[in-house]
Amino acid sequence: MERRTFLNFSSMALASTLVPFSRAIAAEELLSSMPTAAKKALADVALNAATKAGASYADVRIGRYLNQFITTRDLNVENVANTESAGVGVRVIANGAYGFAATSDMSNDGIANAARQAVAIAKANAKLQSEPVRLAPVKGVGEVSWNTPIKKDWRTVPIKEKADLLIAANKAGIEGGAAFMNSMLFQVNQQKYFASTDGSYIEQDLHRLWAPFQATAVDKATGKFRSRSGLGAPVGMGYEYLDARKEHKLKAAGGVATLYTGSYDIIEDARAAGRDAKAKLTAKSVLPGKYDLMLSPEHLWLTIHENVGHPTELDRVLGYEANYAGTSFATLDKWESKKFKYGNPMVNLYADKITPGSLGCVGYDDEGVKTKKWDIVKDGILVNYQATRDQAHIIGEKESHGCSYADSWNSVQFQRMPNVSLAPGKKRLTPDEMVKDIKKGIYIVGDGSFSIDQQRYNAQFGGQLFYEIKDGKIGQMLEDVAYQTNTQEFWGNCSAICDERDWRMGGSFFDGKGQPPQISIVSHGSSTTRFNGVNVINTARKIG
């Protein structure tokens, strides 16, 4: 499956990639759990077996991954699926090399056998390894726990109530002008237990949720159709994200779109999407040229993901992902120079796994490292990357950044993108104030299609909604818009960033990487941001 596919939803087949080696279960089974004491006893079996077999280090991950997916089309429910995947993964270092093995056999013998197999694999790998693995030190934390701070557990909400909400959203979209509506609800609970020979026993209960939809309007006379997807972000929250819909609302510049933080009114967004999709049928096609772009957070998250998040993954920088996902223009020599200009001095981009409500928010990563926040680009200069325990020494770090992740108990953990976000502007500025200084521009809301080269440098991005900006005012809707740029030029053209009052997150529920491929989840935050003199093309025009 190509990486771009992970960024879009199209069917339950895609949803199934979230749950490798899963089985269908009844909804009632979602609420069961294994006692912590039993997990610790199993972890000790694995750690003891690994060290007796010759491991100098070992960690074990006991995971139970629960998912519920609901899909609807128009006024009908198409599918409801509850799935469970459970097992144990053991990673070791023996003779300076990694070994990994996993099993769904949760007996003492099954887990001990997996640990011994991991050691045997490590010893075989050591014969071909030129340099031993070097792990940055981590102090054991003993027995601790961390839970996603939720107000309402999605597992306790009746399926009918959730299906009714999606159907109500579809109905609102049709009333707004859509001919067809598709909506989904992805709900995830990961029960993860980590233990290591460093002395950590960490239990985490993680919750994530996403409610995407697509509204499609059709001109029956011509057969022309246009679509608009939902603007709600995937979140690391409970069902309260959908349940408390009138809690907090933010309006985008000029009132062209209503957006939400803290909660999401999917029904009103769907109604607006129906209107927007219908309006796109008669929208003016854009005239190519240079424009000042005003990008909403619902759009900018994807650009950040592609031209900041991926090129600053240290394994990509080192060439470890070249065969599958590509390399990076942000090479080590640029970082070592301490003066490589990633963008305008007002641009500050940081990584974290601690922002509440974000997809990447956890207490500890999958190497038992306590999560934190760190700078990637400071005052426009590249200052750091994303590193795990075995990578930290390469960039002179004394500790891991805490961004190790595995998508399942049977997948080995490796470096995955944390939340990467653009810091809000330091001066007070709202979107309505920002637009007043733009003479010729385009306001873009929502993410769309994209194309970017294997070094994450030259790129093209579309969106969901486009509005003409003329003499400081947001005007008519535009169509067929995409902008072309390279990463340095793009961030170098950044000229204004709204303050923290406008800051919010978008994100990806399906970000793929690795061979065999794994899927991770990640959020990216920003405020509405202005970029001057960006090249805009008309995607409907033929070349030649």
Buried (B, 14 or more C-beta within 10 A) or exposed (E): EEBEEBBBBEEBEBBBBBBBBBEEBEEEEBEEEBEEEEBBEBBBBBBBBBBEBBBBBBBBBBBBBBBBBBBBBBEEBBEBBBBBBBBBBBBBBBBBBBBBBBBBEBEBEBBBBBBBBBBBBBBEBBEEEEEEBEBBEBEEBEEBEBEBEBEBBBBEBEBEEBBEBBBBBBBBBBEBBBBBBBBBBBBBBBBBBBBBBBEBBBBBBBBBBBBBBBBBBBEEEEEEBBBBBBBBBBBBBBBBBBBBBEBEBBEBBBEBBBBBBBBBBBBBBBBBBBBBBBBBBEBEEBEBEEBBBBBBBBBBBBBBBBBBBBBBBBBBBBEBBBEBBBBBBBBBEBBEEEEBBBBBEBBBBBBBBBBEBBBBBBBBBBBBBBBBBBBBBBBBBBBBBBBBBBBBEBBEBEBBBBBBBBBBBBBBBBBBBBBBBBBBBEEEBBBBEBBEEBEEBBBBBBBBBBEBBBBBBBBBBBBBBBBBBEEEEBBEBBBBBBBBBBBBBBBBBBBBBBBEEBBBBBBBBBBBBBEEBBBBBBBBBBBBBBBBEBBBBBBEEEEE
